[in-house]
Amino acid sequence: MNQTLIACLFLLLTILVPIGIQEQVAFSQQLPSDRYALNIESFDAKTAASFRGLCVVNKDVIWASGSGGTVVRTTDAGKSWSKFNIPKSEKIEFRDIEAFDENRAVILGAGTPARVYSTTDGGESWQLGYENKDERVFFDAFSFWDEKHGIAFSDPLDRKIFVIQTADGGKSWRVSEKGSLPSALKNEAGFAASGTCLATFGKRQVWIGLGGKAAENETGFSRVAISNDNGVSWKMTRSTISRSESAGIFSLAFVDENTAVAVGGDYKQPELSKNTVSTTFDGGKTWNSADATGFRSCVAVGRFKTKKSTDWQAVLLATGTNGTDWSTDMGRKWSLASTKGFHALAFVKDTNVCWASGGNGSIARVTIKLK
């Protein structure tokens, strides 16, 4: 390689690297929330099911799952919905769903028997990929690193969090070895409120948010189980979200590999706002306390550009039974955006559009606009 070519490559690298850094900085310099407006548009999915599972594939394809063995899907941005009932699953609550396109989806059932189904034909048929009849098994959430590799967790068995993984897109699952599983405290467990108390990021990260009644000699704060190697090894860290029988971390969302937001609170006392949000900026080593305006079951991170700005904007939404909050400073401060509340949220990638699902067949499109 001649010296001129080497010099050109070096010059190109010195130009490209700062560009990436500048975009990351622009992403963190957010406008105040009073510069944004929130628009909520409701849709009729023609069912009264309670939807706690929600997956947004793109602006047109959205899947939701919930009570009564119900799954719905739209392929035209909500104009029409298809409803699917999985055979012999009428009593199962599908608390989480992951989809890869309009044809392929995986659903996770909570309760007994614990089941995972998948479809490759748009919901017309479903294949049972995993079943566990142990009454102690209660799956709370699952997530995928890519279209083949995913991970799910259940409340603990014998003080060990129960974990299963797939390497074929959810068609089959293997139980993680007991020695590699994170240890749980007495009464510590997850909350299957929105399918988001487990979150994956990149190719290797997976975090699990926990809660549950604390013993007299334990801290009153919820913990996060962290793995940076696809669940091979785990470490535990303490958040600032309060912990009790009905309180803890209900949802986690990554901004980047080191920045994440956890939300929760006490679902039996939804008006309580203290210690309902916890943020980390150092990969979970330390957590910072913040307050939403009440109990929040799901948090989602939106990343988009507007016509009035060439910089990336970030708005975090958190929802619960008594309303929806937003934050424009990476979760440090929150304000009420709407008194309309849901169970789950999910953004269309790199847009200002977020979908929401809730009780009694509630599905809505939430659009964030710059004033």
C-alpha positions in Angstrom: 0.0 0.0 0.0 1.5 3.3 -1.0 2.0 6.3 1.3 -0.6 8.4 -0.5 -3.3 5.8 0.0 -2.4 5.3 3.7 -2.7 9.1 4.2 -6.1 9.2 2.5 -7.4 6.4 4.7 -6.1 8.1 7.8 -7.8 11.3 6.8 -11.1 9.5 6.1 -11.0 7.9 9.6 -10.3 11.2 11.3 -13.4 12.6 9.6 -15.8 9.7 10.2 -15.1 9.1 13.9 -16.0 12.7 15.0 -19.2 12.4 13.0 -20.4 9.4 15.1 -19.4 11.2 18.3 -21.3 14.4 17.3 -24.5 12.4 16.5 -24.3 10.7 20.0 -23.9 14.2 21.7 -26.8 15.6 19.6 -29.0 12.7 20.7 -28.4 13.7 24.4 -29.2 17.4 23.9 -32.9 17.3 24.2 -35.7 19.9 23.9 -37.9 20.5 27.0 -41.1 18.6 27.1 -43.3 21.7 26.6 -41.9 21.9 23.1 -43.7 18.6 22.2 -47.3 17.7 21.7 -48.8 14.3 22.2 -51.6 12.9 20.0 -53.3 9.6 20.9 -55.4 7.8 18.2 -57.4 4.8 19.3 -58.1 1.7 17.2 -60.8 -1.0 17.4 -59.2 -4.5 17.4 -62.7 -6.0 17.8 -61.9 -7.8 21.1 -62.2 -7.2 24.8 -58.9 -8.9 25.6 -56.4 -7.3 27.9 -53.2 -6.7 25.8 -49.9 -6.8 27.8 -47.8 -8.1 24.9 -46.9 -5.7 22.2 -44.4 -5.8 19.3 -44.0 -3.2 16.6 -42.2 -4.6 13.5 -42.5 -1.4 11.4 -45.0 1.4 10.8 -47.5 -1.0 9.2 -47.0 -4.3 11.1 -48.0 -4.5 14.8 -48.7 -7.6 16.9 -50.4 -7.7 20.3 -51.1 -10.6 22.7 -53.1 -11.0 25.9 -55.8 -12.6 27.8 -58.0 -15.5 26.7 -55.4 -16.9 24.4 -55.8 -13.9 22.1 -53.4 -12.5 19.5 -54.1 -9.7 17.0 -52.1 -8.3 14.1 -52.4 -5.4 11.7 -50.5 -5.1 8.4 -51.9 -1.8 7.4 -51.0 0.5 10.3 -54.2 -0.2 12.3 -56.8 0.1 9.5 -57.8 -3.5 9.9 -57.0 -6.2 12.5 -56.8 -10.0 12.3 -57.6 -12.0 15.4 -56.1 -15.4 16.2 -57.1 -17.8 19.0 -54.5 -20.4 19.7 -56.1 -23.9 20.1 -56.4 -25.2 23.7 -55.1 -22.0 25.0 -58.3 -20.1 25.9 -57.2 -19.8 29.6 -53.6 -18.8 28.9 -52.5 -15.2 29.2 -49.9 -14.4 26.6 -48.1 -11.6 28.4 -45.4 -11.1 25.8 -45.0 -11.3 22.0 -42.0 -10.9 19.7 -42.4 -10.7 15.9 -39.9 -10.4 13.1 -42.3 -9.6 10.2 -45.9 -10.0 9.2 -45.7 -13.8 9.1 -43.3 -14.8 12.0 -44.1 -14.3 15.6 -43.5 -15.9 19.0 -45.8 -15.7 22.0 -45.0 -16.4 25.7 -47.7 -17.7 28.1 -47.8 -16.9 31.8 -49.3 -19.4 34.3 -49.7 -23.1 34.2 -49.0 -24.8 31.9 -46.2 -22.4 30.8 -46.1 -22.4 27.0 -44.3 -20.8 24.1 -45.8 -20.9 20.6 -44.5 -19.7 17.2 -46.1 -19.0 13.8 -44.5 -18.7 10.4 -47.7 -18.1 8.4 -49.1 -14.9 9.9 -51.0 -16.5 12.7 -53.0 -19.0 10.7 -51.3 -21.9 12.6 -49.2 -22.1 15.8 -46.6 -24.6 16.8 -45.8 -25.4 20.5 -42.1 -24.9 21.0 -42.0 -25.3 24.8 -44.2 -26.5 27.6 -43.7 -26.8 31.4 -46.4 -28.1 33.7 -44.6 -27.3 36.9 -47.0 -25.0 38.8 -44.0 -23.0 40.1 -43.0 -21.9 36.6 -44.4 -18.4 35.7 -42.9 -16.7 32.8 -42.7 -12.9 33.0 -41.0 -11.8 29.8 -38.7 -12.7 26.9 -36.7 -10.9 24.3 -34.5 -11.6 21.2 -31.0 -10.4 20.3 -31.7 -11.2 16.6 -34.2 -13.3 14.6 -32.9 -16.6 15.9 -31.5 -16.0 19.4 -33.8 -15.2 22.3 -34.1 -15.6 26.1 -37.1 -15.9 28.5 -37.2 -16.0 32.3 -39.6 -17.3 34.9 -40.1 -16.6 38.6 -37.4 -18.5 40.6 -37.3 -22.2 41.3 -35.4 -23.1 44.4 -34.1 -19.6 44.7 -32.8 -19.6 41.2 -34.3 -17.5 38.4 -35.5 -20.0 35.7 -34.2 -19.2 32.2 -34.8 -20.8 28.8 -33.1 -19.8 25.5 -33.8 -20.4 21.8 -31.4 -20.5 18.8 -34.0 -21.1 16.1 -36.4 -18.2 16.3 -38.5 -19.6 19.1 -39.3 -23.0 17.5 -37.5 -24.8 20.3 -36.1 -23.9 23.7 -33.4 -25.2 26.0 -33.3 -24.7 29.8 -30.2 -22.9 31.0 -27.9 -24.8 33.3 -28.8 -24.3 37.0 -25.2 -23.3 37.9 -25.3 -20.3 35.5 -28.6 -18.9 36.7 -28.8 -15.8 38.9 -29.7 -16.4 42.5 -32.9 -14.8 43.9 -33.7 -13.5 47.4 -36.6 -14.9 49.3 -39.9 -13.7 47.6 -38.0 -12.0 44.8 -39.6 -12.4 41.4 -40.6 -10.6 38.2 -43.8 -8.8 37.2 -45.5 -10.0 33.9 -47.2 -6.6 33.4 -45.9 -5.6 29.9 -43.4 -8.2 28.8 -40.6 -5.7 29.3 -39.1 -6.5 32.7 -36.5 -8.4 30.6 -34.6 -6.4 28.0 -31.9 -7.3 25.5 -29.4 -5.0 23.7 -26.9 -5.5 21.0 -25.7 -9.1 20.5 -24.9 -10.1 24.2 -26.6 -7.9 26.8 -29.7 -9.0 28.8 -31.0 -7.4 32.0 -33.9 -8.6 34.2 -35.8 -6.3 36.6 -37.1 -7.8 39.8 -39.3 -7.0 42.8 -41.2 -8.7 45.5 -41.6 -8.6 49.3 -38.3 -7.9 51.1 -37.3 -9.8 54.3 -36.6 -7.8 57.5 -32.9 -8.0 57.0 -32.9 -7.1 53.3 -32.9 -3.7 51.4 -36.3 -2.3 50.4 -35.0 -1.6 46.8 -35.5 -3.8 43.7 -32.6 -5.5 42.0 -31.5 -5.9 38.4 -29.9 -9.1 37.1 -27.3 -8.2 34.5 -25.6 -10.5 31.9 -23.2 -9.2 29.2 -22.5 -12.6 27.7 -25.9 -13.9 26.6 -26.9 -15.2 30.0 -23.8 -17.3 30.7 -22.8 -15.3 33.8 -24.8 -12.9 35.9 -24.3 -10.1 38.4 -26.8 -8.4 40.6 -27.1 -4.6 41.1 -29.5 -2.6 43.3 -31.8 0.0 41.7 -33.6 2.8 43.5 -37.2 1.5 42.9 -39.0 0.4 46.0 -39.7 -3.2 46.6 -42.7 -5.0 48.2 -45.2 -7.7 47.5 -46.8 -5.6 44.8 -44.0 -3.3 44.0 -40.7 -3.4 42.0 -39.3 -3.0 38.5 -42.0 -3.6 35.9 -40.1 -2.5 32.8 -36.6 -1.9 31.5 -35.4 -0.1 28.3 -32.0 0.6 26.9 -30.8 3.8 25.4 -27.4 2.4 24.6 -25.2 -0.2 26.1 -24.5 1.9 29.2 -27.7 3.9 29.5 -30.9 2.3 30.6 -34.2 3.3 32.4 -36.3 1.1 34.8 -39.8 2.0 35.8 -42.3 0.5 38.3 -43.8 1.2 41.6 -46.7 -0.3 43.4 -49.5 -1.5 41.2 -51.9 -1.7 44.2 -51.2 2.0 44.9 -50.9 3.5 41.5 -51.0 7.1 42.7 -47.7 6.8 44.6 -44.9 8.5 42.6 -41.8 8.3 44.9 -39.0 6.0 43.6 -40.9 4.9 40.5 -38.0 5.4 38.1 -34.4 4.5 38.2 -31.7 5.4 35.6 -28.2 4.2 35.0 -25.5 5.8 32.8 -22.6 3.4 33.6 -23.9 0.0 32.6 -25.9 -0.7 35.7 -23.1 -0.2 38.2 -25.0 2.7 39.9 -28.6 3.8 39.7 -30.2 7.2 40.1 -33.7 7.9 41.5 -36.5 9.8 39.7 -40.2 10.1 40.1 -42.9 9.5 37.5 -46.4 10.6 38.3 -47.5 7.2 39.5 -47.1 3.5 39.0 -45.7 2.7 35.5 -45.8 -0.8 33.9 -43.8 0.0 30.8 -41.1 2.4 29.5 -40.1 2.9 25.8 -37.4 5.0 24.2 -38.1 7.0 21.0 -35.3 8.2 18.8 -36.3 10.4 15.8 -35.6 13.5 13.8 -38.1 16.3 13.1 -38.5 18.6 10.2 -37.3 21.5 12.4 -34.1 19.8 13.5 -31.4 17.7 11.9 -30.3 16.3 15.3 -31.7 13.1 16.8 -34.3 13.8 19.4 -35.0 11.4 22.3 -38.3 11.1 24.2 -38.9 8.5 26.8 -42.5 7.4 27.4 -43.7 5.5 30.5 -47.3 4.4 31.0 -49.4 2.8 33.7 -53.0 2.5 34.9 -53.4 6.2 35.8 -51.6 7.9 32.9 -48.6 8.3 30.6 -45.5 10.3 31.4 -42.7 11.6 29.2 -39.1 12.6 29.7 -36.8 14.5 27.4 -33.6 14.2 29.5 -32.9 10.5 29.5 -35.2 9.8 32.4 -33.9 12.3 35.0 -37.2 14.3 35.1 -40.7 13.2 34.2 -44.0 15.0 33.6 -47.5 13.9 32.8 -48.2 13.8 29.1 -51.7 12.2 29.2 -54.2 10.9 31.8 -54.7 8.0 29.3 -52.9 4.9 30.6 -51.9 1.6 29.0 -50.1 -1.6 29.8 -47.4 -1.6 27.1 -45.6 0.7 24.7 -43.4 0.2 21.7 -41.9 2.7 19.2 -41.7 2.4 15.5 -37.9 2.4 15.0 -36.4 5.8 14.4 -39.7 7.6 14.3 -41.9 9.8 16.5 -44.7 7.1 16.5 -45.3 4.8 19.5 -48.0 2.1 19.7 -49.7 1.3 23.0 -51.9 -1.5 24.3 -54.0 -2.0 27.4 -57.1 -3.5 28.9 -60.5 -4.1 27.3 -59.0 -4.4 23.8 -57.3 -1.0 24.0 -54.8 -0.3 21.2 -53.6 3.2 20.2 -51.1 5.0 18.2 -49.2 7.8 20.0 -47.6 10.5 17.9 -45.1 12.9 19.4 -44.9 16.2 17.5 -42.7 19.2 17.9 -44.6 22.5 18.5 
